[in-house]
Amino acid sequence: MKSTAIEIQEFAKQAFDNAMTYADYRVLVAKHAASFTSTGHTQTEALSNYTVLNDKRMKRWDKTLRFTAEQEGEIKNLDRPLNWLLLTESWCGDAPPAVAVMNRIAELQPAITLKIILRDDNPQLMDAFLTNGSKSIPKLIIQDSITQEILTSWGSRSAAAQQLVDDHKAQYGEIKPSFKEELQMWYNNDKGKSVVAELLILLKALNLETQR
């Protein structure tokens, strides 16, 4: 049975109350990388390998991610109190750049509180935010921190990254193993610009709502 809007709002509230900070998530991923395991209910060598890679990628993104002065100014001017609840897993290749951008935005804007939960531990919430019927992650759920109303969501990729995936599928009929490396190279060259641009559009729209 499909969950109601009120039930989904309550799922999100409960998840947010028990969620991890970004710092806690970084520690968790590092521990899994060190033990060659992964988060999630399925354990495979491939997922462990991706977790090790993601631990390294997150370290790099934390050190190298930069916003323009204009972007920082826009973020600091958007002061609507918001809860950002992110569904992800340690092995998700799309997560490191997106999560790094989200964390940096939250650092710049105290009105935004970012928390992270694991997809496999929150099936009811994940099922409420499918992408084309798929449990694609990372998936960001944005709530008003006062009313707990769910305002919007984002994920699992920027439109530009998704277009690359769609074009690859159209050409080959599947995602070939080599494409994952190509996508990571694209993320590195993009430097988080696509994600921050889309999230700023969402934030500006939500901020305008409070001024009407």
Salt bridges, closest charged atoms under 4 A:
ASP17 OD2 - LYS13 NZ 3.20
ASP55 OD1 - ARG26 NH1 3.26
ASP55 OD2 - LYS59 NZ 3.58
ASP62 OD2 - ARG26 NE 3.28
GLU74 OE2 - LYS204 NZ 3.36
ASP94 OD1 - ARG157 NE 3.08
GLU107 OE1 - ARG104 NE 3.27
ASP120 OD1 - ARG119 NE 3.02
ASP121 OD1 - HIS41 NE2 2.85
ASP127 OD1 - LYS135 NZ 3.71
ASP144 OD2 - ARG80 NH2 3.16
GLU174 OE2 - LYS176 NZ 3.61
GLU209 OE1 - ARG80 NH1 3.26
